[in-house]
């Protein structure tokens, strides 16, 4: 007999699962992942670089500061603080609102 399973992925929000039952000595794992993948970081860096080149309202210092903050955030262990810190960056760097929203969307997977 082969081991079967049900895998449920929720993207862009929270999931609440009730009445979970298991049989045949299976292991249940209900968790939320708050991590940033390398491909998502590359896409984010490309997007903010394009934004910084398009308008004269974004200084090089702001671009580099945002990039450094996101890099340090990505190196830390994933936890609930990641979402709050990304929201803070969203408020601090309004010029990068669209890429930050996209990054927040992939963190809440």
C-alpha positions as CSV (number, residue, x, y, z in Angstrom):
1,X,0.0,0.0,0.0
2,X,1.4,3.4,-0.9
3,X,1.3,6.5,1.3
4,X,-1.2,9.1,0.1
5,X,-1.8,12.6,1.3
6,X,-3.7,15.8,0.8
7,X,-1.7,19.0,0.2
8,X,-3.5,22.3,0.6
9,X,-1.7,25.6,-0.3
10,X,-3.3,28.9,0.5
11,X,-1.8,32.0,-1.1
12,X,-2.3,35.6,-0.2
13,X,-4.0,35.3,3.2
14,X,-4.6,33.1,6.2
15,X,-6.0,29.7,6.4
16,X,-8.1,28.1,9.2
17,X,-8.6,24.4,9.0
18,X,-11.0,22.7,11.4
19,X,-11.8,19.2,12.1
20,X,-8.6,17.6,11.0
21,X,-8.4,13.9,11.5
22,X,-5.7,11.4,10.6
23,X,-5.5,7.7,10.4
24,X,-3.0,5.0,9.7
25,X,-0.3,6.7,11.9
26,X,0.0,9.6,9.4
27,X,1.6,12.9,10.6
28,X,-0.4,16.1,10.3
29,X,1.4,19.4,9.8
30,X,-0.6,22.7,9.8
31,X,1.7,25.7,9.5
32,X,2.1,29.0,7.7
33,X,5.3,29.8,5.9
34,X,6.7,33.3,6.0
35,X,9.8,33.1,3.8
36,X,11.2,34.9,0.8
37,X,12.4,32.8,-2.1
38,X,15.6,33.9,-4.0
39,X,13.6,34.2,-7.3
40,X,11.1,36.5,-5.6
41,X,14.0,38.7,-4.4
42,X,15.5,38.9,-7.8
43,X,12.1,40.0,-9.2
44,X,11.8,42.6,-6.5
45,X,15.2,44.0,-7.0
46,X,14.6,44.3,-10.7
47,X,11.3,46.1,-10.1
48,X,12.8,48.6,-7.7
49,X,15.8,49.2,-10.0
50,X,13.4,50.0,-12.9
51,X,11.4,52.3,-10.6
52,X,14.5,54.1,-9.5
53,X,15.6,54.7,-13.1
54,X,12.2,55.9,-14.3
55,X,11.7,58.9,-12.1
56,X,13.9,61.5,-10.6
57,X,11.9,61.4,-7.3
58,X,13.8,58.3,-6.1
59,X,17.3,58.9,-4.9
60,X,20.1,56.4,-5.1
61,X,20.3,56.4,-1.4
62,X,16.7,55.5,-1.0
63,X,17.0,52.7,-3.5
64,X,20.1,51.3,-1.8
65,X,18.5,51.6,1.7
66,X,15.4,49.7,0.6
67,X,17.5,47.0,-1.1
68,X,19.7,46.6,2.1
69,X,16.7,46.4,4.4
70,X,15.0,43.7,2.3
71,X,18.3,41.8,2.0
72,X,18.6,41.8,5.8
73,X,15.0,40.8,6.2
74,X,15.5,37.9,3.8
75,X,18.5,36.6,5.7
76,X,16.6,36.3,9.0
77,X,14.6,33.3,10.1
78,X,11.1,33.4,8.8
79,X,8.5,34.4,11.5
80,X,5.5,36.6,11.9
81,X,7.7,39.7,12.2
82,X,8.5,39.5,8.5
83,X,5.0,40.6,7.6
84,X,5.0,43.5,10.0
85,X,8.4,44.7,8.8
86,X,7.4,44.5,5.2
87,X,4.3,46.6,6.0
88,X,6.7,49.1,7.7
89,X,8.8,49.2,4.5
90,X,5.7,49.7,2.5
91,X,4.9,52.8,4.5
92,X,8.4,54.1,4.6
93,X,9.2,53.6,0.9
94,X,5.9,54.7,-0.8
95,X,7.6,55.0,-4.2
96,X,8.1,51.2,-4.2
97,X,4.6,50.3,-3.1
98,X,3.8,48.0,-6.1
99,X,6.9,45.8,-5.8
100,X,6.6,45.7,-2.0
101,X,2.9,44.6,-2.3
102,X,4.1,41.8,-4.6
103,X,6.8,40.7,-2.2
104,X,4.3,40.8,0.7
105,X,2.0,38.6,-1.4
106,X,4.7,35.9,-1.9
107,X,5.6,36.0,1.8
108,X,2.0,35.2,2.8
109,X,2.0,31.8,1.1
